[in-house]
Amino acid sequence: MASDDVTTTLRRIRNIGIIAHIDAGKTTTTERILYYTGEIHRMGDVDKGNTTTDYLEEERERGITIVAAAITCHWKDAQGDPTTINIIDTPGHVDFTAEVERSLRVLDGAVVIFSGVEGVEAQSETVWRQAGKYHVPRICFINKMDRIGAEFERVYEEISNRLDSHPIPLQIPIGAGPEGSMGAFQGLIDLISMKALFFKTEDLGSTFSVQEIPEDLRLDADAWRETMLNSLSEYDETFAEQYMAHLDGADLTVQMIHDALRRATLTGGAQPVLCGSSFKYVGVQQLLDAVSYYLPSPLDKPPVQGLHPKKGTELSRKPSPDEPFCGLVFKITNDAHGDLSFVRVYSGVLKAGSRAYNPGREEKENCSRLYHIRADDREQVSEAMAGDIVGVVGLKKAVTGDTLCDATHPILLERIEFPETVISMSIEPVSSADKGKLSDTLNALAREDPTFLFKVNEETGQTLISGMGELHLEILKNRMTRDFKLKVHVGRPRVSYRETIKKAVKRVEGACVRQTGGTGLYAKIKIDVEPEVQPKGAPVMHFANKMKGGVIPSEFIPAIESGLREEAKSGGKTGYPLVDLKVTLVDGDHHDVDSSDLAFRFAASDALRNAIEEAGPVLLEPIMRLEVVTPEDYLGNITADLASRRALIERTSTRGKLMVIDARAPLKEMFGYSTAVRSLSQGRASYTMEPLEYAAAPESMLEALTG
């Protein structure tokens, strides 16, 4: 393919995610997009459980998205230019936040959907922060303008204030609320062309009529257009000059506005805001045009950065098929046909049947077949080039976050960091014959889901599984019985605690001395240990070597560090993992013959155990960020209940006619909260909860755990 053709193809690709709070309308919007782009010929309905992207049995039963589904569609924008859009429809429920995290890591742009009634909700803030972390340009879509209580202006202000962002309005709604009500939602006013758009329900919104703006809305439309032009002038100097010239009588063309919006969106400086109702077929085509006009193609993104796996030098790869191949495995799904790995190709070309190098594991992997994915359907392709997202069959060792590359040009891309698990429960097979099958099933689920962990307690032989919340573990349990045909008993959910130390201790000794003729074991070390909160994403223990040269040969230092980390992982006094420590190696002793890696590993474990005993353990419990939305009548009941659960209420605010309580509460006290909040509010309150941090638990809990 000629390089001009390749550039044109790349320029017309959009890799986007659809992200939002649970129930804002992500899946319905995706369903409409697939219909208008001709990918499906009948639209499904979330309530009926027949949408394209919610294809798991569990998703259809619950009416929520659990796994991020990838799908490719093709759109011709208002100018007739074709665009290939790779969409990932992500979950909104906080227990599946890792699905959003790994999707955003590989996407170029995102559509953030807000409900016109609820506005900016707890999980909206989380996904906005996640998108900001990966520098993903966004456009906003205020959905559900046909619902009672929908208010465009209030939600627009919330996007600006609560998300600390810079929204630019491109449309305003004509009316708001359901059909038959006063001032019902009827259509949109396009602030760029200054025309009114009315959609036809008879053909499911496929066509719409463009009319002059109704006279009674003209002043409102003029004011909003001025807001759009002024906001755009703030972020784009070129446009500011064009706008000043326009005020002096020069022309301001539609193309100038489009170009300025694209520049402002790509820098992340501003976010275009559109509105509509996906359920009522209003505004989705305009959203597709905006994706095509303003969100980045792979060519608009900076070259991807990585490290040389051996030398540690910085490397970069441009989004071009002429560069050496490099891609990132961002998701693995397990089905009847084996593992399917989702790979974002950043540079070069990946061919079916080729062997790719996995530098993180120093393994070569077979990429036997490549597929373009359409939710649970697949279309086989012979190759994938820079900018593409494909499913790969044949990878055996790769897990989420691994790099694949050309063996002659190795590069290691930054891994994806996932939050700590906060809840665990015991699990055992119903029959002893299923023991081996349980182990295989848990391994398969852990490969697929990086926030699912399991471990076997050596003393009791009990298997513990850990995850992000009650719903997360319940769905994993259901998958074991439904997809893997495994019958299991599960214990009650319990909190995943952590442990740290009260105070710093100096020169604590650890030793391993076993000399009984022949080659023995000899190692002694001294360490300083102090509490030190580690930044998010960093290892839980900071190791430093302050020993004078030659006291212990340098080849034993990695064994000491690894012994300390293993001991921290296996747990302190209560058996829970140790976190937030700084361990400094200050002195030691070795034997020319009997010292070995193993001896120093044992000595390091011994030293850390002694240090924890001397410093005194502190139990840390997971604290959750909680948002409760309730009618005012039940506010007193709910706040009194939260106080009894050791919750700290940070603020209470209003959202339309509802009250919003923002609080932080220990996870231990929040089990069964969904039932409690329903009975306290006669089923009218709702809540969302996400992990916030680990904080010191009351002394009485440590005493209860250690007996």
C-alpha positions in Angstrom: 0.0 0.0 0.0 1.4 3.4 -0.9 2.4 5.6 2.1 -0.2 8.3 1.1 -3.0 5.6 1.2 -1.8 4.4 4.6 -1.7 7.9 6.0 -5.3 8.5 4.7 -6.5 5.2 6.2 -4.9 6.0 9.6 -6.3 9.6 9.5 -9.8 8.1 9.2 -9.5 5.7 12.1 -11.1 6.6 15.5 -10.4 4.4 18.5 -12.9 5.6 21.1 -14.4 4.5 24.4 -17.9 5.2 25.7 -17.6 5.9 29.4 -20.1 7.0 32.0 -21.7 6.4 35.4 -23.9 3.3 35.6 -27.2 3.7 33.8 -26.4 7.0 31.9 -27.1 5.2 28.6 -23.8 4.0 27.3 -25.1 0.7 25.9 -28.2 2.2 24.4 -26.1 4.9 22.7 -23.7 2.2 21.3 -26.7 0.3 20.0 -28.0 3.4 18.2 -24.5 4.0 16.7 -24.4 0.4 15.4 -27.8 0.9 13.8 -27.1 4.2 12.1 -23.7 3.0 10.8 -25.5 -0.1 9.3 -23.7 -2.7 11.5 -27.0 -4.0 12.8 -30.5 -3.8 11.2 -32.5 -4.0 14.4 -31.9 -2.2 17.6 -31.8 -4.1 20.9 -33.0 -2.8 24.2 -31.1 -3.0 27.5 -34.3 -3.8 29.5 -35.1 -6.7 27.1 -31.6 -8.0 27.3 -31.0 -8.1 23.6 -28.3 -5.5 22.9 -25.3 -6.3 20.8 -22.5 -5.3 23.3 -24.1 -6.7 26.5 -23.7 -10.3 25.2 -22.9 -12.2 28.4 -25.8 -14.0 30.0 -25.1 -12.2 33.3 -25.2 -8.8 31.6 -28.6 -9.5 30.0 -30.1 -10.7 33.2 -29.0 -7.7 35.2 -29.3 -5.1 32.5 -25.8 -3.7 33.2 -22.4 -3.9 31.3 -19.8 -6.1 33.0 -17.1 -6.5 30.4 -15.9 -3.9 28.0 -17.1 -5.0 24.5 -15.2 -4.0 21.4 -16.9 -3.4 18.1 -16.0 -1.8 14.7 -18.3 0.3 12.6 -18.1 2.7 9.6 -19.6 6.2 9.3 -19.7 8.8 6.6 -19.8 12.3 8.3 -21.9 15.2 7.1 -19.2 16.0 4.5 -19.3 12.5 3.2 -15.9 11.5 4.5 -15.7 7.8 5.6 -14.5 7.1 9.1 -13.7 3.7 10.7 -14.7 3.8 14.4 -13.4 1.1 16.8 -15.7 1.5 19.9 -15.3 0.0 23.3 -18.5 0.1 25.4 -17.3 0.1 29.0 -19.0 -0.8 32.3 -20.3 1.9 34.6 -20.4 -0.1 37.8 -17.5 0.7 40.1 -16.7 -3.0 40.8 -15.6 -3.2 37.1 -13.5 0.0 37.1 -10.5 -2.0 35.9 -12.3 -2.6 32.6 -12.5 1.1 32.1 -8.9 1.6 33.2 -7.5 -0.9 30.7 -9.7 0.4 27.9 -8.7 4.0 28.3 -5.0 3.0 28.3 -5.2 2.0 24.7 -7.9 4.4 23.3 -7.2 7.6 21.5 -10.5 9.4 22.5 -13.6 9.0 24.6 -17.3 10.0 24.5 -18.4 10.7 28.1 -22.1 10.3 28.6 -24.0 12.2 31.3 -27.7 11.7 32.3 -29.7 15.0 31.7 -31.5 14.2 35.0 -28.8 13.0 37.4 -25.9 15.0 35.8 -22.4 14.4 37.1 -22.5 11.4 39.4 -19.8 9.7 41.5 -18.6 7.3 38.8 -18.7 10.1 36.2 -16.0 11.8 38.2 -14.0 8.5 38.4 -14.0 7.8 34.7 -13.2 11.5 34.0 -10.1 11.2 36.3 -9.1 8.0 34.6 -9.4 9.6 31.1 -7.3 12.6 32.4 -4.6 10.2 33.7 -4.1 8.8 30.2 -4.5 12.2 28.5 -7.5 11.0 26.5 -9.3 13.8 24.6 -13.1 13.8 25.4 -16.4 14.9 24.0 -19.5 15.0 26.2 -23.0 13.9 25.4 -25.8 14.9 27.7 -28.3 12.1 27.3 -31.9 11.5 28.5 -33.2 15.0 27.6 -36.6 13.3 27.2 -36.9 12.4 30.9 -38.7 14.2 33.7 -36.3 16.5 35.5 -33.8 16.8 32.6 -32.0 20.1 32.6 -29.3 20.9 30.1 -27.9 24.0 31.7 -27.5 22.5 35.2 -25.6 19.5 33.8 -23.4 21.7 31.6 -22.5 23.8 34.8 -21.8 20.6 36.7 -19.4 19.4 34.0 -17.6 22.7 34.3 -17.5 23.0 38.1 -17.4 19.4 39.4 -15.0 18.0 36.8 -12.9 21.2 36.7 -13.1 21.0 32.9 -13.8 23.4 30.0 -17.0 22.4 28.2 -17.9 24.1 24.9 -21.7 23.9 24.0 -22.3 22.8 20.3 -26.0 22.2 20.7 -28.9 23.1 23.0 -32.1 21.1 23.4 -35.5 22.3 22.2 -37.5 21.7 25.3 -36.9 19.0 28.0 -39.0 16.2 29.4 -41.3 13.5 28.1 -43.8 13.7 25.3 -47.1 15.2 26.3 -45.6 17.3 29.1 -45.3 21.1 29.0 -42.2 22.1 26.9 -41.4 18.5 26.0 -38.1 17.6 24.4 -38.6 17.9 20.6 -35.2 18.3 18.9 -31.9 20.2 18.9 -30.5 23.6 17.9 -27.1 23.3 16.3 -25.1 26.4 17.5 -22.5 26.1 14.7 -24.9 26.2 11.7 -27.7 28.0 13.8 -30.4 25.6 12.6 -33.0 23.6 14.4 -33.0 19.8 13.9 -36.2 17.7 14.3 -35.9 13.9 14.3 -38.5 11.5 13.0 -39.5 8.6 15.2 -41.3 6.8 12.4 -37.9 5.7 10.9 -36.2 5.4 14.3 -34.5 8.8 13.9 -32.6 7.8 10.7 -33.7 11.0 9.1 -34.2 14.5 10.5 -35.4 17.8 9.1 -33.3 21.0 9.3 -35.4 24.1 9.9 -35.0 27.7 11.0 -34.7 28.3 14.7 -38.2 29.0 16.2 -38.6 32.7 17.0 -39.2 32.2 20.7 -35.8 30.4 21.0 -33.8 32.8 18.9 -32.5 34.9 21.9 -31.6 31.8 23.9 -29.7 30.3 20.9 -27.8 33.6 20.3 -26.7 33.7 23.9 -25.5 30.0 23.9 -23.7 30.6 20.5 -21.8 33.5 22.1 -20.8 31.3 25.0 -19.5 28.7 22.5 -17.5 31.3 20.5 -16.1 33.0 23.6 -15.1 29.7 25.2 -13.4 28.6 22.0 -11.5 31.9 21.8 -10.1 31.3 25.3 -8.4 28.0 24.2 -7.3 28.8 20.7 -5.3 31.8 19.7 -5.9 31.4 15.9 -9.6 31.3 16.5 -9.5 34.3 18.9 -8.0 36.3 16.0 -10.6 35.1 13.5 -13.4 35.9 16.0 -12.0 39.4 16.6 -11.9 39.9 12.8 -15.5 38.6 12.6 -16.6 41.2 15.2 -15.1 43.8 12.8 -17.2 42.5 9.9 -15.1 39.6 8.5 -16.7 36.1 7.7 -16.6 33.4 10.4 -17.0 30.1 8.5 -18.3 26.8 9.8 -15.0 25.2 8.8 -13.1 27.7 11.0 -15.2 26.7 14.0 -14.7 23.0 13.3 -11.0 23.4 13.0 -10.7 25.4 16.2 -12.9 22.8 18.1 -10.7 20.0 16.8 -7.5 21.8 18.0 -9.0 22.6 21.4 -10.2 19.0 21.9 -7.0 17.3 20.8 -4.9 19.3 23.3 -7.3 18.2 26.0 -7.9 22.0 26.7 -11.7 21.8 26.1 -14.5 19.4 25.6 -17.3 19.9 23.0 -20.8 19.2 24.6 -23.7 17.7 22.6 -27.1 16.6 23.8 -30.0 14.4 22.8 -31.8 11.2 23.8 -30.4 7.9 22.6 -33.6 6.1 23.7 -35.7 8.5 21.6 -33.2 8.4 18.6 -32.3 12.1 18.9 -28.8 13.4 18.4 -26.8 10.2 17.8 -25.8 11.0 14.2 -24.5 14.4 15.3 -22.5 12.6 18.0 -20.9 10.4 15.3 -20.1 13.5 13.2 -18.4 15.0 16.3 -16.4 11.8 16.9 -15.3 12.1 13.2 -14.5 15.8 13.3 -13.0 16.4 16.8 -11.5 13.2 18.3 -8.0 12.1 17.4 -6.9 9.6 14.8 -3.8 7.5 15.7 -1.7 10.0 13.7 -2.8 12.8 16.1 -1.4 11.1 19.1 2.3 11.5 20.1 4.6 8.5 19.4 4.2 5.8 22.1 7.1 5.7 24.6 8.8 2.6 26.0 12.1 1.3 27.3 14.6 -1.1 25.9 14.1 -4.3 28.0 17.8 -4.9 28.5 19.5 -1.5 28.4 16.7 0.6 30.0 17.1 3.3 27.4 14.0 5.3 26.3 12.5 4.4 22.9 9.6 5.6 20.9 7.4 4.2 18.1 5.5 6.4 15.6 2.0 5.2 14.5 3.3 4.0 11.1 3.3 0.6 9.4 6.9 1.3 8.4 8.1 1.2 12.0 8.9 -2.1 13.8 5.9 -3.8 15.2 4.8 -3.1 18.8 1.5 -3.6 20.5 -0.1 -3.9 24.0 -2.3 -6.7 25.3 -5.0 -4.8 27.1 -7.6 -7.5 27.7 -8.0 -11.3 27.6 -11.3 -13.1 27.4 -11.7 -16.8 27.9 -14.4 -18.7 25.9 -15.2 -22.1 24.5 -12.5 -21.7 21.8 -9.7 -20.7 24.2 -8.1 -17.4 25.1 -8.7 -14.4 22.9 -6.3 -11.5 23.6 -7.2 -8.0 22.6 -4.1 -6.1 21.2 -3.8 -2.4 20.4 -1.2 -2.1 17.6 0.8 1.0 18.1 3.3 0.7 15.2 4.3 -1.6 12.4 2.2 -4.5 11.1 1.1 -7.7 12.9 0.5 -10.6 10.5 -1.6 -13.7 11.2 0.7 -16.8 11.7 3.6 -14.7 12.8 5.6 -15.0 16.0 5.8 -11.9 18.3 8.3 -11.3 21.1 7.0 -10.7 24.7 9.9 -8.8 26.3 8.4 -8.8 29.8 8.5 -12.6 29.9 11.3 -13.1 27.4 9.1 -15.5 25.4 8.1 -15.7 21.8 4.4 -16.0 21.2 2.4 -17.4 18.3 -0.2 -15.0 16.8 -1.9 -17.8 14.9 -5.2 -16.0 13.9 -6.3 -12.3 14.0 -9.8 -11.1 14.2 -11.8 -7.8 14.1 -14.2 -8.1 17.0 -17.9 -7.3 16.9 -18.9 -8.0 20.5 -19.2 -11.8 20.5 -18.8 -12.1 16.7 -15.5 -12.3 15.0 -14.3 -11.5 11.5 -10.9 -13.1 10.5 -8.3 -10.7 9.0 -4.8 -11.5 7.6 -3.0 -8.5 9.2 -3.4 -5.5 11.5 -1.5 -2.3 11.1 -0.6 0.6 13.4 -3.8 2.2 14.9 -5.8 -1.0 14.8 -7.4 -3.0 17.7 -7.6 -6.7 17.0 -8.3 -10.0 18.8 -5.4 -12.5 18.7 -5.7 -16.2 19.2 -2.6 -18.3 20.1 -0.9 -16.3 22.9 -0.1 -18.6 25.8 2.0 -16.6 28.3 0.9 -13.0 27.7 -1.3 -11.3 30.4 -3.1 -8.0 30.5 -0.5 -5.2 30.3 2.2 -7.2 28.4 4.0 -5.8 25.4 4.3 -7.6 22.1 7.0 -6.5 19.6 9.4 -7.4 16.9 12.2 -9.5 18.4 14.9 -7.6 16.5 13.6 -4.3 17.8 12.5 -5.0 21.4 10.6 -2.3 23.4 8.7 -2.5 26.7 5.7 -0.3 27.0 4.4 1.0 30.4 2.2 -1.5 32.2 -1.3 -0.9 33.3 -1.7 -0.3 37.0 -4.8 -1.7 38.7 -6.3 -0.8 42.1 -5.9 -3.1 45.1 -8.6 -5.7 45.8 -10.7 -4.9 48.9 -12.9 -7.9 49.5 -12.3 -11.7 49.7 -14.2 -14.9 50.4 -13.4 -18.6 50.7 -14.3 -21.0 48.0 -14.2 -24.8 47.7 -15.4 -27.3 45.1 -18.5 -29.3 46.1 -16.8 -32.6 45.2 -13.1 -33.5 45.7 -13.0 -34.6 42.0 -13.3 -30.9 41.0 -10.2 -29.8 43.0 -8.0 -29.7 39.9 -10.7 -28.1 37.8 -11.1 -25.3 40.4 -7.4 -24.5 40.1 -7.6 -24.4 36.3 -10.8 -22.2 36.4 -9.3 -19.7 38.9 -6.1 -19.4 36.7 -8.3 -18.8 33.6 -10.3 -16.1 35.4 -7.2 -14.4 36.9 -5.6 -14.2 33.4 -8.8 -12.6 32.2 -9.4 -10.2 35.1 -6.3 -8.5 36.7 -8.4 -7.3 39.7 -9.3 -10.9 40.6 -6.8 -12.7 42.8 -6.7 -16.0 44.5 -4.4 -17.7 47.0 -4.3 -21.0 48.9 -3.7 -20.7 52.7 -0.8 -23.2 53.3 -1.9 -24.0 56.8 -5.7 -24.6 56.3 -5.6 -25.6 52.6 -8.5 -23.1 52.1 -8.7 -21.1 48.8 -9.4 -17.4 49.1 -10.6 -15.3 46.1 -10.4 -11.5 46.2 -12.0 -8.8 44.1 -13.3 -5.2 43.9 -16.7 -5.7 45.5 -19.6 -8.0 46.4 -21.1 -7.8 42.9 -17.7 -8.5 41.3 -17.2 -11.7 43.3 -20.8 -12.8 42.9 -20.5 -12.5 39.1 -17.2 -14.4 39.1 -18.9 -17.2 41.2 -21.8 -17.3 38.7 -19.3 -17.5 35.8 -17.6 -20.5 37.4 -20.9 -22.4 37.6 -22.3 -21.3 34.2 -19.3 -21.0 31.9 -17.0 -23.5 33.5 -19.6 -26.0 34.8 -18.1 -26.0 38.2 -20.1 -26.5 41.4 -18.6 -24.5 44.4 -19.4 -23.5 48.0 -18.5 -20.0 48.9 -18.0 -18.4 52.3 -19.3 -15.0 53.4 -17.5 -12.0 51.9 -14.8 -10.6 54.1 -12.6 -7.5 54.1 -9.0 -7.6 52.7 -7.1 -5.9 55.4 -3.4 -4.7 55.2 -0.8 -4.2 57.9 1.9 -1.6 58.6 4.0 -0.5 61.6 3.5 2.0 64.3 7.0 3.4 64.6 10.5 3.3 63.1 13.0 0.8 64.4 16.8 0.8 63.9 19.4 -1.9 63.3 17.1 -5.0 63.7 19.1 -8.2 63.0 18.0 -11.2 61.0 20.1 -14.3 60.6 20.3 -17.7 58.9 23.1 -19.8 60.4 23.1 -23.6 59.7 26.6 -25.0 59.6 26.7 -28.8 60.2 29.6 -30.0 58.1 29.7 -29.7 54.3 28.1 -26.7 52.7 25.9 -24.9 55.2 23.9 -21.7 55.2 25.3 -18.4 56.6 23.9 -14.9 56.4 23.4 -12.0 58.7 21.8 -8.6 58.0 20.7 -5.5 59.9 17.9 -3.3 58.7 16.2 0.0 59.6 12.4 -0.1 59.1 10.1 2.9 59.1 6.5 3.6 58.1 6.4 5.5 54.7 3.2 5.9 52.6 4.0 4.7 49.1 2.5 6.6 46.1 -0.3 4.8 44.1 1.1 2.3 41.6 4.5 2.1 43.4 5.6 -1.2 45.0 4.2 -1.4 48.6 7.7 -1.5 50.1 10.5 1.0 49.4 13.9 -0.8 49.6 17.2 1.2 50.1 20.8 -0.1 50.4 22.9 2.1 52.7 25.6 -0.5 53.4 29.3 0.3 53.0 30.8 -1.5 50.0 32.2 -5.0 50.5 30.4 -5.9 53.8 28.1 -8.2 51.8 29.0 -9.0 48.2 26.7 -7.0 45.8 25.4 -10.2 44.1 23.4 -11.1 47.3 21.6 -7.7 47.5 18.8 -8.7 45.0 18.2 -11.9 47.1 17.9 -9.8 50.3 15.4 -7.4 48.6 13.4 -10.4 47.2 13.3 -12.0 50.7 12.0 -8.8 52.2 9.3 -8.4 49.6 8.2 -12.0 49.9 7.9 -11.7 53.7 5.9 -8.4 53.3 3.6 -10.2 50.9 3.0 -13.2 53.1 1.9 -11.0 55.9 2.7 -9.6 59.3 1.3 -10.5 62.7 -2.3 -11.0 61.4 -1.3 -12.7 58.2 -2.4 -9.7 56.0 0.1 -8.2 53.6 2.5 -5.5 54.9 2.3 -2.1 53.1 3.7 1.4 53.3 7.2 0.5 54.6 10.7 1.8 54.0 13.3 -0.9 54.6 17.0 0.2 54.6 19.8 -2.4 54.6 22.5 -0.9 56.9 24.9 -3.8 57.9 25.5 -7.5 57.6 27.9 -10.4 57.5 28.7 -13.2 55.1 30.8 -16.4 54.9 33.0 -17.1 51.9 31.7 -20.6 51.4 28.4 -21.0 53.2 26.7 -17.7 52.1 24.2 -18.1 49.3 21.1 -16.4 47.8 18.9 -18.8 49.8 20.7 -17.9 53.1 20.3 -14.2 52.6 16.6 -14.7 51.6 16.0 -16.5 54.9 17.9 -13.8 56.9 15.9 -11.0 55.2 12.6 -12.7 56.2 13.8 -13.2 59.7 14.9 -9.5 60.0 11.6 -8.2 58.8 9.6 -10.5 61.2 11.7 -9.2 64.1 11.3 -5.6 63.0 7.5 -5.9 62.9 7.4 -7.5 66.4 9.6 -4.6 67.7 7.8 -1.8 65.9 4.3 -3.0 66.7 1.7 -3.7 64.0 -1.1 -1.4 62.8 -4.1 -2.9 61.0 -5.2 -1.0 57.9 -8.8 -1.3 56.6 -10.1 -0.3 53.2 -12.1 2.9 53.3 -14.7 3.5 50.5 -15.8 6.7 48.9 -19.6 6.7 49.1 -22.3 8.8 47.3 -25.9 8.4 48.4 -28.7 10.1 46.4 -32.0 10.4 48.2 -35.2 12.4 48.4 -35.0 14.9 51.2 -37.6 13.1 53.3 -35.2 10.2 54.0 -32.1 12.3 54.6 -32.2 12.0 58.4 -32.7 8.2 58.4 -29.8 7.7 56.0 -27.3 10.0 57.8 -28.1 8.4 61.2 -27.5 5.0 59.6 -24.2 6.1 58.1 -23.1 7.5 61.5 -23.8 4.0 63.0 -21.5 2.5 60.3 -18.5 4.7 61.3 -19.0 6.8 58.2 -17.6 10.3 57.9 -20.0 12.6 56.0 -17.9 15.1 54.0 -20.6 17.2 52.4 -24.3 17.2 51.6 -25.5 19.0 48.4 -28.6 19.2 46.2 -29.0 17.7 42.7 -32.3 18.9 41.3 -34.9 17.8 43.8 -32.7 15.2 45.4 -30.1 15.4 48.2 -26.6 14.0 47.6 -24.5 12.8 50.6 -20.7 12.4 50.0 -19.1 10.3 52.7 -16.2 7.9 53.4 -16.9 4.7 55.2 -15.0 1.5 56.2 -15.9 -1.4 53.8 -16.4 -3.7 56.8 -19.4 -1.7 57.9 -20.9 -1.5 54.4 -21.8 -5.1 53.7 -25.5 -5.5 53.0 -25.8 -1.7 52.5 -27.9 -2.0 49.3 -30.7 -3.7 51.3 -30.4 -1.2 54.2 -30.6 1.9 52.0 -33.6 0.5 50.2 -35.6 -0.1 53.4 -34.6 3.3 54.9 -35.9 5.1 51.8 -38.8 2.9 50.6 -36.6 2.0 47.6 -36.2 5.6 46.4 -32.5 6.2 47.3 -29.5 4.9 45.4 -25.8 4.8 46.1 -22.4 4.2 44.6 -19.3 3.1 46.4 -15.6 2.9 45.3 -12.3 2.1 47.0 -10.6 5.3 48.3 -7.7 4.3 50.5 -6.4 2.2 53.4 -6.6 3.8 56.8 -5.8 2.6 60.4 -8.5 0.4 61.9 -9.5 0.7 65.6 -7.2 -1.1 68.0 -10.0 -3.4 69.0 -10.1 -4.9 65.5 -6.4 -5.8 65.6 -6.9 -7.4 69.1 -9.9 -9.4 67.8 -7.9 -10.7 64.8 -4.8 -11.7 66.8 -6.8 -13.1 69.7 
